[in-house]
Amino acid sequence: MTRAAIYARFSTQMQSAASIEDQVRLCQDRAMREGWSIGPVHTDMALSGASMQRPGLLALLDGAEAGRFDVIIAEALDRLSRDQADIATLFKRLSFHGVRIVTLAEGDVTELHVGLKGTMNQLFLKDLADKTRRGLQGRVLAGKSGGGNAYGYRVVRRLGPDGVPVTGERQIDASEAEIIRRIFVQFAEGHSPKAIAKALNAEGILGPRGVLWRDTAIRGHQTRGTGILNNELYLGRLVWNRLRYVKDPSTGKRVSRPNPPEAWITTEVPALRIIDDALWDRVKARQGTIAESPRAQGIKASRFWEKKRQIHLLTGLLTCGCCGGAMGNVGRDYLACNAARKLGTCTERQSIRRAVLEDAVLDLLHDRLMQPGAVAAFLTSMTREIN
């Protein structure tokens, strides 16, 4: 008997989980009509079809490679992927493992479907992106938010005369505005972003998104206009389209790219001004002095951002035993608690040489993990995870 797997997906948080249930139910009905046995059901909720990095889809591919089913049923080809290259790769991989694709919309999927529907889905994504950008541009020209919200403002929620919610309006948050002025004044007076962040955290003042302050949130990137000290909205000037975002095909993650200045859209919004011109100019003057310093010039000349950071034995696995925060590099050979160094929220400031720590971990694995009781517990846990 033909064994069938089912795949269902919806794209955004705006859609309902009922969409998944409806897709699965319709696919099950199709399998029953064909007389196929129904096997695994894989789903991805609120994940874009423009990326292959989806847990449900990856599990589906693993099942195909393991020979657990003979056919995949989906509502339409675009549920599997909207990317032209991805759907072609997907079709090749499944064909190699002898797995067919059947959709409720297209029927038995062939190379012709992959070519035509893949192109149509790719054009749909591009057209959707263009329409979204046109809509956002219109909002920005009207002085409204082009997406997201900046620290120092709160979203205005009200209904228009037609009873429809009005979107994109903001107003100054008085308490956060005071923090912004404080940051600008302290930086202009010579305080570093790291020192300012530590002082705010010590006072229990939460930063953007309700998390602890980090020096990077204050410093940002001057050229890209990111960070508290570079946000021109605090001057009453809304600048949009500084950056564009593209997806890295290898990871599916969005990567920012700067747009040329002539592509920027600037709208004056005096009602949102928090910082006066004199204070802004003092901050820019100090940033210019720092940028021209020999140390900054040396760092810039090294072009460190083009070098991939080396992966070590314990990279991404270490946490501080005092606060539970992540540990990071200190120079080339040492590790220390990031919360203690950057946030000032941990008292454990001692660093440790990486080689010493790696040796200690390997010794512990050799001496303690390889005991019979520990090995048995490990195997039990691994089996449970695999199942």
N, C-alpha and C positions, 0 to 999 in steps of 0.2 A: 504493500500500500504506500502511496505517495505521502511523504511526511512534509507538513507545511509549518513554516514559522511566520509570525505576524510582526510587522513593524508599523508603529504609529508615532506621530510627532505633531506638536503645535509649536508656534514660533515665539510668542511673546507672553508676558505676564498678563496682558489685557485679555487673553483668551482663557477659556475655562477648561479645567481638567475633564469636563464632560466631553470635550472634543475628542480626547484620547479614547474614552469609553465608546463613543459612537463609531470611531474608526475601527476599533478592535471588533465591535459587534458586527459591523458590515463585512469585515474580512472573514470572521468566523462563519457567517452565513454563506459566503462564497465557497469556503473550504468544504462546508457540509454539502453544498449542492454538487461539488465536484467529487465527493466521496473521499476526500483526503483526511488523514488523521492530523489533528491540530497539536502542534508541539509548542515550543517556547514563544512567548510574547515579549517583544522588546519595545520599549517606549523611551522617548525623550520629550520632556516637558519644558516649555519656554526656552527652547534652544533654536538658533537660526539654522536654516538649511544651507547656509553659505559656508559652513565649516564641517569638516569630517570629524573633528574632535568632540564627539558626542558619546557618552557612555553606552547608551542603548545600541547605537549603530556599531560601535567597536565590538560589543558583545555579540551582535548579530554576525559580524565578520568572523569572529572567533568560532562561533557555532558552525558556520559554513565550512571553515577550514577543518574543523573536527568531524565533518560529515554527519551532523546531527539532524539535518533536514535536506529535502530535495528541491523545495520551492519556497520563495518568499512572497508573501501577499502584503500589499500596501494599498492605501486608498488611491494614490497617484504617484507617479515617478518623482514629483517634486517633494514628496514626503521623505524620500531617501536622500535627495540632495537637489539644490537649485544651481549648483555650480557645474558648468559644462564639463570642465576637466575632471572634476571629482566623480560625476555620474558615469563618465566613460571609464575611469579607473575602477570604479565599483563594479560595473558590468563585466569588465575583463576579469577581475578577481573572482567574481561569483561564477562566471562561465568556466574558468579554469578548474574550479572545485565541483563543477557539474550541477550548480544550483541555478534554477530559473527564477526570473522575476515576473510575477503576475500582479497587475494593478487593476482596481475596479474601474479606473478611467480609461486606461490604454489597452487592457487585456494582456496577452502574452507579449512581454517587452522584447524587442529585437534591436539590432544595430540601427535600424531606421528610426525607431523611437528615441534611442539614445542621442542620435545626431540632431533630429528635429526638435524634440522636447528639451534637450539640453540647451540648445541655442535659444529657444523661446524662454526658458526659465532664467537664463543668464541675462537676456534683454529685459525681462520683468524686474530683476533685481536692480539693473542700472536705471530703468525708468522710475522705479519706486524711490531710489536714492535721489534722482534729479527732482522729482516732485516734492520730496521731503525738504530738500535744500531750498527750493523756491518758496515753500511755505515758511520756513525759518527766516529766510531773507526778508520776506514781507513783515514778519513780526519784529525783526531787529530795526528795520527802517521806521517802524511805528514806535520805537523806543521800548519795546518789550523784550523779554528774555528769549534768547535763541536756543535755550536748552540748559537745564541745570540751574543751580543757584549759588551765589557767592557768599562767603562768610561776611556778615555785616548786614544782611538783608533777610527778610522773610517774605514768603510768597503770599500774595493777596488772593483770598478766595471769596469770590462774589458771583452773583448771577447778573447777566446782562438784561436789558429791557425785554428780550425775547425769552427769558427764562433759561438760557443756555449758560453754563459756567464760562466765565471769562478767564482766559489763560495768559500766562506770560507777564503778569503784573507783579511788581515787587515794591516794597517800601523798606526804609531804613530800620534796622533793629537797634534801638538806642544803646543797649548794654554792649552789644558786639561792636558797635561803632566806636565806643570808648576804648575798647581793646585794640582796635585797628589804629586809632590815633596814638595810643600808647606805644605800639610797636614801631610806628613811623618815627615818633619822637626819640625813642631809645636808640633806634638804629642810627638816626642822624647824629645823635650825641656820641656815638662810638661803640655802642654795645653790639656784640656779634649775634647773629640769628640763633646760634646754639644757646648763648647765655639768656637771651630773651625767652626762648622756649622753655628752658629749665625753670626760670622764675615763674612763668605762667603755670607750669605744671605743679610747682611747689605750692602755689596759692589755690590749687584745685580748680583752675579756670580751664574748661574744656575747649578744644579747638574745633576746626571744621569737622562736620559730621559727628560731633559729640565725642571725639577721641582725644587722646593726649596730643599736645603740640609737638611737632618735630621741626628742626631747623630748616629742613627742605620745604616745609609748607610756608615758611616765612620768606626764605631766600628765593625759592622758585628758580625760573630761568628767565633772565632779563630779555634776551632776544625773542623768546617765544611768548613773553607776556604772562607767564604763569607765576604763582606765588603771591602772597599778600603784598609785598613791596613793589610788584610790577603790574598790579591790576588797575588799569586806567578807569574802571568803573567808579573807583573811589574819588576820582576827579570829576565825576559826572559825565564821563565819556564812554559810551558803549562801543567796544571794538569787537567785531565778529569776523570769522573766517580767517583768523591768523593761521590756523592749522587745518589740515585735512587728515583723514584717517583711512588707512588701508589695512587689509587683513594679510598677515603673514601666512602664505599657503602651507607652510610646514607646521605651524602651531595653531592656526585659526584665530590668533589673538590680534587685536587692533594695534597698529603702530602709527604714531603721529608723524606727519611731515609738514614742515613750514611752508606756507603759501607766500608768494611774493607780495610786497606791500601794496602794490596796485590792485590786488584782489581783495584787500581788506575792506570791510564796510564799517564806517564810523558814524555813530549817531549821538548827538548831544542829549543827555538826560540830566539836567541840572537838579532835578528833585532827588536824585540819588547820590549827590556829592557828599563825601564824608571828609576828605582831605583838602586843604587849601593849596594853592599853587606854590606858595613859598616853602611849605614843608615838603611837598613833592620834589621840588627842585633841590632841596638840601639832601634828600635821600638819593636822588639821581647823581648828585655831585660826589657823594661818598662812594656810591657804586662804581663811578668812573675812576676814582682814585684807587680803589681796590683792584679794579680790572687792569690798571696800568702798572701795578706794583710788580717788582721782579718775580716774586713768588707766583703770582697769578699768571704772568706771562710764561714762566717756566712750565707750569701745569698745562697751559693751553698749547704750548709748543710740543708737549709730549703726546698730544692727541690720544689721551688715555681711553676715550670713549670708543675708539676703533679696536681696542684690544679686548679679547674675550677673557673674562676672569677665570682663572684656573679652578678646576674642580678638585677638591681634596677628598680624603677618605670619609670625613664626617660633615661635609658641606650640607647645610640645611637640616642637620639632625640634632644639633646641640642646643640645649636650653639652659638657662641660668638656674642653679639649684636654690637660689635665694628668692627670686621673683617669678620664675617660670617663663621669662621673656627669652627671645632669641639671642644667641651669641653671634658676634660678627668679628671680622678681621680688624686687628690693630697693627698697622704696618704690614710687613710681609709674613712674619713668622708667629705672631701672637694672636690670641683670641680673648675676647672679653664680652661682658654683658652690654648689649646695645642700650638697654633701658637706663643703665647707670651712666654710660658715657654720653648719650645723646638726649635723653629725656630727664635725667636727674630724679627718676622715680624709684631707683634701686640703690641700696647702700653697698652692694658688692662691686667694688671697683678694681679688684685684683685681676690681672690678666695672666694667662698661662700659655707657655710655648706650645705650638700645635703638635710638634713631634712628640713631646712628653705626653700630651693628652691622648694622641693616637696610640702610643705604646701602652698606656694604661688601659685603654678600652680593649685592645687586642689581647692583652694579658688576662683581663677579666673574662673575655669570651672563651679563651682557651682553658682557664682554670675553673670557671664556675658554670658557664653555659653547657659545657660538654659533660657535665655530670648526668648519670642515667635519669634521675628524676626530672632535671631540666629539659633533657632531650625529649622525654616522653610528653612533657607539657607543651613543648614546642610543636611536636608532630600533631598533637591533638588540636592545638590552636590553628595550625596550618591547614589541616584537613577540614576543620569547621569553616575557615575562610574560603577555601576553594569550593566547598559545597554551596 
